[in-house]
Amino acid sequence: MMRALRTLKPGTSGAKNETEKYGNKLICVRYRMDPVTLKKYKTVELIEDEIQNSKKEPGKIPVNKILHLKIYINEYQLRKVVKASGGKWDVKSQTWLLAYREILNLGLENRIVFGNNS
């Protein structure tokens, strides 16, 4: 098995020609040595293909996630609307629990309390 002697990032001394040749596709240039024959080799690691990640975006809230909402005691109409949309009162946290999908539909994103969400 060949051992890597040096690994160089694109654009650094010793990898400039490869950077010009491969551009943004270049990940690194490695100098390797075969321990049996003592021959040295220069190898390149390239990006072959780019595929869009179909998984959820980092930081994106799933629409079915139950979140805590702050609704003040004198906001009777808003409490009725949240309750009609499936909201439940959480005694422990003193907040309303509602699916993010419903929060978006009602336009209540500014009412989300993130410290209590599990």
C-alpha positions in Angstrom: 0.0 0.0 0.0 1.3 3.4 -1.0 1.9 5.9 1.8 1.0 9.5 1.4 4.0 11.8 1.9 2.2 15.1 1.6 -1.4 16.3 0.9 -1.7 19.7 -0.6 -4.8 22.0 -0.9 -5.6 23.6 -4.3 -3.6 26.6 -5.1 -0.7 25.9 -2.8 2.9 25.5 -3.8 3.2 22.0 -5.5 -0.5 22.0 -6.5 -0.7 25.1 -8.7 -0.5 23.3 -12.1 -3.3 20.9 -11.0 -5.4 23.8 -9.8 -5.1 25.5 -13.2 -5.9 22.2 -14.9 -8.8 21.0 -12.8 -10.2 24.2 -11.3 -12.9 23.9 -8.7 -13.2 20.2 -9.2 -9.8 19.7 -7.5 -10.0 18.6 -3.8 -6.3 17.9 -3.1 -3.0 16.7 -4.6 -1.2 13.9 -2.8 2.4 12.9 -3.1 2.7 9.2 -2.4 5.5 6.6 -2.3 5.5 2.9 -3.0 7.5 1.3 -0.1 8.5 -1.7 -2.3 9.7 0.0 -5.4 10.5 3.4 -3.8 8.8 5.1 -6.7 7.0 8.4 -6.0 3.6 9.3 -7.4 1.5 12.4 -7.7 -2.2 11.8 -7.4 -5.2 14.1 -7.5 -8.6 13.9 -5.9 -11.4 15.4 -8.0 -15.1 16.0 -7.7 -16.7 13.8 -10.3 -20.4 14.7 -9.9 -22.6 17.0 -7.8 -26.0 15.7 -6.6 -28.6 17.9 -4.9 -29.2 16.6 -1.4 -32.9 15.5 -1.2 -32.8 15.4 2.6 -34.3 18.2 4.6 -32.4 21.4 4.9 -30.5 22.0 8.2 -32.4 24.2 10.5 -35.7 23.7 8.7 -38.6 22.8 11.0 -40.7 19.8 9.9 -44.3 20.9 9.4 -45.7 18.1 11.7 -43.5 19.2 14.6 -45.4 20.3 17.7 -44.2 23.7 18.9 -45.0 25.9 21.9 -46.9 29.2 21.3 -47.2 32.2 23.6 -50.7 33.6 23.7 -51.6 36.0 26.4 -54.6 35.5 28.7 -56.6 38.4 27.3 -56.3 37.2 23.7 -59.6 35.2 23.8 -60.2 35.2 20.0 -56.7 34.0 19.2 -57.0 31.2 21.8 -60.2 30.1 20.3 -58.6 30.0 16.8 -55.6 28.0 18.0 -57.8 25.6 19.9 -60.0 25.1 16.8 -56.8 24.3 14.8 -55.9 21.5 17.2 -54.0 23.5 19.8 -53.6 22.1 23.3 -52.8 24.0 26.5 -49.7 22.9 28.2 -50.0 23.6 31.9 -46.3 22.9 32.7 -44.9 25.4 30.2 -47.9 27.8 30.2 -47.9 27.8 26.4 -50.1 26.4 23.6 -49.0 23.3 21.7 -49.7 23.4 17.9 -48.3 21.7 14.8 -45.9 24.0 12.8 -48.1 23.5 9.7 -51.0 25.2 11.6 -48.8 27.9 13.0 -47.8 28.8 9.4 -51.4 28.7 8.2 -52.4 31.1 11.0 -49.4 33.3 10.6 -48.2 32.9 14.2 -44.5 32.3 13.6 -43.6 35.3 15.8 -45.4 33.6 18.7 -43.2 30.5 18.8 -41.4 29.9 22.1 -38.2 28.0 21.2 -36.8 27.4 24.7 -39.7 25.0 25.6 -39.8 22.9 22.4 -38.7 19.3 22.6 
